[in-house]
Amino acid sequence: MESILLSIDPRDPLWIAVAFLAGFAVKQYGLPPLIGFLAAGFALNAAGAEGGEFLRATADLGVTLLLFSIGLKLRLRSLIKPEVMGVAVIHMALVTALFTGLFLALSLTGLPLLIGLQTETALTIGFVLSFSSTVFAIKLLEELGALGSRHGTIAIGVLIVQDIAAVAYLAMSTGSPPTLWAFALLALIPLRPLLIRLLARSGHGELLILYGIVLALSGADLFELVGLKGDLGALVVGMLLAGHKQANEMAKSLLGFKDLFLVGFFLSVGMTVLPGWEELAIALLLLLVLPLKVGLYFVLFAGFHVRTGTAWRASLNLANYSEFGLIVGTIAAYSGWLPQEWLAIFAIALSLSFMTTAPLLRIRDRLYRRWRRRFKKFERPGRLAGEEAISFHKATVVIFGMGRIGTAVYDALVETDGKELVGVDVDTQVVKKHRAAGRNILLGDPTGPDFWSRVDNCTLHLDWVLLAMPSHTANLMAIERLQECGYRGRIAATSQYPEEVRALIKAGVDFAFNIYDEAGAGLADSLHQWDAEESGARQ
């Protein structure tokens, strides 16, 4: 029997092992592993290594799953908001024009890679550099538990608009018009109820993952059959499922597979071309220009009535170059629209931007507090929904994080103690759900530098603050904000691990509890009570 390993180039597992070691090394310094993957590709290229068919196939599959995952999260209503669509379109146009003009001007300096640069090529370069990293932003927001926060949803909305523009570029990059059969793809719309029904019946395990992969690959194949870019098909099929409650679960289930297969993409890019001194010099220039890109985000967000604290956070979520831009650059290079040396420039600029942004994000709130007066000069009158002033009225307990734990505590306190309660959550959809159920819930992010400035007399009337947010980092940040605003009441917080309990106590929490330990203790108490009742009933 022929081994499946014979279909894999014997060198590919070795290259993947090198990528793992490089990614593991950079992660120890708090940097994204993909920087290590790119570095591994450059090192292997320098050693004369070449990737096999398996590596190229995983790279293609990673890009397809990336676009399918974007489609699953695509809510058109969230994109048409002025602070999202307006900022994304204006920023993309201005940054593309900025970089186009910059490189056309540099083409007059005599640098080898820039001599004779055509306007079309300069426009492609500017377009690629106008994107920000979707992978970096989502991983950051997941770590902070801020995917549903105002700054998180704004940043993700901008990224999705950029991704749609990139997909449109990919669709046009085939170089040939689609066939008349492309109109038959409209039949996918009536199929949505069937696709949704299959999604609902796929459960929560391996069938859900397999269904997602089948849809992504089938959508790509269908679009390629009619002369359209397959990646566009993956995005469109993902959009057909968007909005269903299990679409987000499918996206999360596919996240590990997508990230795994994208390793092949980043490794392949590094192995495509070896950077020289000219490429490194241009990449460093792009790093120097990056603050202008971030500053433009901030000014535009503030101009669309976003509070400066939210605008600052959202801008730093986007303070990098994009792996999706790298994908677009790769397509442009293989189509002959861009010299392949630019792939090395994009890869180095991407890595340097991640290395610069990662430590900056750790001190962003400290920087905002230091420069608050300067930032406030950009703030325009008028408030977006969800950024108005906040009042706790006569509440004695405030619960931050209205997930399952926060909701259970809220309901228990209302039923047993009759306390005046207020719940706070960062996610608009969660707040709407709780308000519909009759709970007193406010929209806000207690980790933000501007949240407590919106609260009227934040230290009055409060006996307890309960921090039940899913992110340990977010709970610690909220404690710091509470202390800064002068709160002297008691604080309780949830945790998942013993080391988190110790960190919370050290930060000033009066009562920290491990949800798994408490769940076990609660189950044991319930069993004892049930056993006692059963014994009494038998007697």
N, C-alpha and C positions, 0 to 999 in steps of 0.2 A: 504493500500500500504506500502510495507516494505521500510523503510528509508535507503538510501545509507550509512548513518552514522553507521548503525549497522554492516557494514563490516569493520569498523575501530575500532581498540582497543581503548576503551575510554581513556586509559592512553596516547596514542600517541600524541593527540593534546596538552596535558599538557606538555609532554617532549619537543615538538617543541616550545611551549611558553617559556619554560626555556632556550632553545637554543637561541631564539630571544633576551631575556633579557641579556644573557651572551655575545652574539655577539654585541649587542648595547653598552654594557658597555665598551668592549675593543676598539670598534671603536672610542669612545670619546678620546682615548689616541693615535689615529693615527695608530692602529694596525689592521691587517686583521681580520674580524669577525670570520673566521674559527677557530682562536685560542680560541675564546669564545665558539664555538660549541664543540670543543674537551674538554674544561674545564667543560662545562655543562654535557657532557657524563660521565666524571670522577666523578663529584659531584653526579649525579644520580646513578651511580654504587655504590658509597659509601653509598648511602641511600637505596640500595637494589632494585632499580627500574629495570624493564626489558622492552625492546622494543617489540612491536607487529609486526604482519605481514605487516601492512601498512608502518611502518618505514623501515623494511627490503626491501620492494618493491621499495620505493622511493630511497633508497641507491643504489640498482641495476640499476634503471633507470638513476640515476645521472651519474654513471660510463659509461653506454652505450652512453648517450648523449655527455659525455666528449670525448670519442673516436671517435664518429661520427663527432664532431666539429673539432677535430684534422685532420681527413681525408679530410674535406672540405677545409682546408688551406694547404694541403700537395702539394707543388710544387717540384717535383723530381729534376728539374734543379737547384733549389736553395740549395738542399742538397748535391749535388756532388761537390760543391766548396771545395777546400782544407781547407780553414779556418773554414769551417763548419764540413764537414764529418771527416776530419783529426783530428781536435780538439776533436770532440765528441767521436770518437772511441778510440783514444789514452787516453783521460781523463778517460773514462769509465773503460778501462782496467787497468790503473794505480791506480785509486781510489779503484776499486774492489780488486786489489791485496794488496793495502795498508791496507784496513780495514780487509781483510782476515788474513793477517799476524799479524795485531795488536791484533785481538781477539783470534787467536790461541796462541799468546804469553801470553795474559791475562788469558787464560784458565789454565795456569800453576800457577796462583796466588792463587787459592782456592776460588775465588768469587763464590757464590752459583749458579748464572745464567750461569756461564762460565765453570764450572767443567765438564770435559768430552766432551767439544765442538768438534763436528766432522768437518772435513774439508769441507764437502758438506754444512753443516749448516753455517759455517763461510763464504763460498763463496756466499751463498744466502744473508746473512747480508750485505756483501760488495757490492753486486750487487744492493740491495735496496738503500743503502746509496750513491751510485754513481749518482743518479738522482738529478736534481734541479727542482724547482717548476714551472710548466707551468702556473698555475692560478695566482701565485704571480707576475711573470714576465709580463704576458699579461696585468694584471690590472695596474701595474706600468707604462708600456709603453703607455697604453691607456690614463692614466691620464696626461702624459707628451706630448701626441700627437707624440710619437716617434716610433710607430709600424713600419713605413717604413724607419726609420733611419738606418744607417750602423750598429751601435751597437745593435739596436733592431732586425734587420733581422738576424744578425749573432747569437744572443742569441736564437731567436725563432727557427732558423735552428738546433742549437745544441739540443734544447729541443725536437724537433720533432724526431731527430735521437734517442734520449734516449727513447722517447715514443714508437717508432717502436720496439726497443729492448725489452721494457717492454711488448708490445703486443705479441711479439714472445714468450716470457716467459709464458704469459697467455695462449697462444694457446697450449703450451706443457704441461700446468699444469692439463689438463683433466685426464692424466694418462692412456689414452687408445687411440690407433691409430684411425684416421678417417676412415669412411667407403669408399667403392669404389665410392659411389655417390658424394664424395667430388669433383671429377673431373668435375661433372656437373656444378659446380659453375663457371667454365670458360665461361659459357653461359651468365654470367652477363656482360661481356665485349661488346658483340654485342648489348646489351640492352642500352648501354650508350646514344646513340642518342635519344632514346625514353625518358629516364629519364631526359635528358637535355631539351627536348622539353616541357615536363610537368613542369619542373622548370621554364622555361621562361614564361609559361602561368599561373603560380600560382599567379602572381601579387606580392604585397608588404605587404599584411596584414595577416589575420589569416590562409588563405590557404597555404601560404608559410611556416608558423610555423607547421601546421598540416602535410604538405607534408614531412618536415624534420623529425618529430617524427615517421611518418609511415615508412619512409625509414630506420631510425635507428633501430627500433624494428623489421622490416621485415628482415633486414640484419642479425641481431642477431639470430632470429629464424631459418633462413635458414642454417646458419653455425652450430647451435646446432643440427639440424636435421641430419646432415651428420657427427656428431662426432667432430666438431671443436668448439673452444671457441666462444661463441656468441659475446663477445666484439670485437674480431677480425673481425667478420662480419660487425659490425657497422663501424669500421674503413675503411674497404675495400669499402663499399657502399659510404661512404663519399668521398673517393678518386675518385670514378667514376664521381663525380660532380665537383671536384677540377679544378680550372682554368676558370670556367664559371663566368661571371661578377656578377651573382646573388648568387653564392656560399658563398661569403663573407657576403652578406646581410642575407642569411639564418643563417650563423654562429652567426651573431650578434643578430638575432631575437631569436635564441635558447639560447643565453647566460644566460638570466634571468632564464629560466626553468632549464638549466643545473646546475646553481649555487644553485637554490632552492632545487633541488632534491639531490645535493651533501651534503646539510645540513644533510639529513638523513644518509649519509655515515659517515660523521665525528662524528655525534652524536652516531651512532652505534658502531664505533671504541672505543670511550670513554667509552661506556657502556659494552664493551666486557671484559675488565680486568682493575682492579684497580692498579695503580702503587704503588710500595713500595719504600723503601730507596735504594735498590739495583738498581731498574730501574731508579730512579732519578739520582743516581751517574753515571751510564753508559751514560745516556742522557747528563749530564753535560760534561762528557769526550768527547762525540761526538761534543759538541759545541766548546770545546777547539781545536779540530782537524779541525774544519770548515775552519779556515784561510789557512791551507795547501791546502785544496780543491780549494779555491778561488785563491790562489797564483799559483797553477798549471794551472788553466784556463788562467790566465794572461800571464804566461811564454809561454804557447802553442800558444795563439793568436798572441803574439809578434813574436814568431818563425815562424809563417805563414805570416809574413809581414804586419800584421795589425798595424796601428799606435797605440802607447801606450795609447793615450787618449781614442781611441775607444776600445782598449783592456781592459782598466781599467773599463770603463762603462759597457761593455758587461760582464765582470767577476762579477761585483757587481749585475748585473741583475740575475745572477745565484748563488748568494751567500746564498744558503739555502738548506735545504733538501726538499724532494718532497712529495706532497700529492699522486702523482701517485706511488711513491715508497711505500707509505703506503698501496695503493691498492694491489700492488704486494706482500707486506708483509702479508696482510690479506689472500690472496689466498694461500700463502705458509704455513701460520699457519693452515688454515682449511684443507690443504692437508697433514698435519702432518709433514712437512719438517722443521718447525720452532716452538719453544715453543711460546704459546700465550702471555707470558709475554713480548716478544719482540715487540708486537703491542703497548704496553704502552710506551716502550722505543722510538720507532719510532715516536709516536704521540707527546711525550714531546720534543724530539729533533727537530721535525718539528716546534712546537710552539716557542721554544727558538730561533731557527734560524730566524724566522720571526720577533720576538721581537728585535733581535739584528740588523738585516739588515735594517728594516724600518727607524730608526733614522739615520743610517749610510748613507743611500742613499741621505738624505737631505744635507749632507756636502761632498759628494763624489768629487765634482769639486774643492771645497776648499782644500781638501786633495791632490788632484792631482797637483794643482798649487804649494802646499808646497813641494811635493816630485817629481816635474817634472824632475829635473836633475837625480835623481836616477832611475826613470822609463825609461828615454830616453836611459839609458845604455842597456836596453833590446831590443831596436828598431833595426831592421835589415834593411839594404839598400834595395831599391826597394819599389815601391808603388802599392797597389792594385788599380784597376780601381775605380775612384770616390774619391780617397784620394790624388790626385795630387795637385800641387800648383794652386792657384786660382788668377785670375786677373779680376778686374772690368773694365779695360781699361779706357775709357773716360766717363763711365756712371755717370750720375748725380742723378739717383734714383735707389735704390735697393729694391726689394720687396721680403720679406721672407715669404714663404707660398703661393704656387700657386694653391690653391683650387679655388672655384668659385669666392670668393671675390677678391683674389689676381689676378686672370686671368682677371676679369672684369676691375679692376683698370689698369692693364698693357695695355689692349687693348684700353681703353679710353685715357690714356696718350699718347700712340703712335699715335692715330688718331687725337687728338685735339691739343697736344702740340709738338709732334715730338721730345720728350725728348729721350736722350740716356738711355735706361733701361736695367737692368739685373734682372731676377727672380731667386730665389734660393728655392729649395725644398729638403726635406730629402728622398723622395720616388723615387727610380730609375724608376719605371713604369710611374709616373707622369712626370718626367723629359723627358723620351723618348717620351711621348705623345705630350708635348709642343714643343719639338725640331722638331718633325715631322710636326707640324703646323707652323713652321717657327719662333717661339719665341726664344729669347736669354735667355736660362735657364741653370743654373749650379746646380750640385748636391752637397749638403752640409747641415750641421746641425749647425746653428748659436748659439745653446745653448751649443755646445761642447767646452771643454777647448782648443782643438787644432785647431778649425776652423779658428780663426782669425790669427793664426800663419801661415796658408796656404795662406792668402790673401796678395797680394803685395800692400803696401801703402794703407791700408784700410781707412785712413782718407782723402785721396785726392779725389777731384772732386765730392764728394757726397753732394748734397743739402738736400736730404730727404732719410730716411730709413723707409719703411712701413712694420710693423709687422702684418701679416695677417694669422698667424698660428692658427689652431683650438683650441689649448690649451692655456689657460690664463697663466698657470705656465710656459710654453715654452716661451711665449712672455716676461714675466718678466725676465727669465733667459737670453734671448737674449739681453735685455736692459743692464743687468749687464755686459755681455761680451763686448758689444759695448763701455761702459764706461771704461772698463779695457784697451781696445786697444787704447784709446785716441780719440775716435770719438767725435767731437764737433758740428756736424751738427744737423739738426732737425729730430725728430722721430715722426711718427704717428703709431697708433696701434688700432686694432679692439678689441671689447669686446662684451659680451652678456648680462651682468648684470650691474646695476648702481654701485655696490660696486667694480666691476672690473675696471670701468672707474676711480674711485677714487684711486685705487691702482696703476694704470698705471701713472696717473698724479703725484702721490707721488714719483714714481720711476724715474721720469724725462722725461716723454713723453710730447711733445709739443702739440699734438693733439690726443685725444682719442675719439672714437665714438662708440656708441652702435649700432650694426648692425640692431637690430630690430626697434629701434627708427628711424634710418636713412631710413630703408625700408618703414616704415609707412609714413615718411615725403616725401619720393620719390614718393610713390603711390599717396599721396594727391596732390603733384605738378603736376604729370602726369594727374590726373583727372581734375584739374583746367585748364591745358593747352588744354586737349581734349575738355572740355566743351566750352572753349573760341573759339576754332577752329570750333566746330560744330555750335555755335551761329553765328559766322561770315559767315559760309557757308549758313546757313538758310536765313540770311539777304541779 
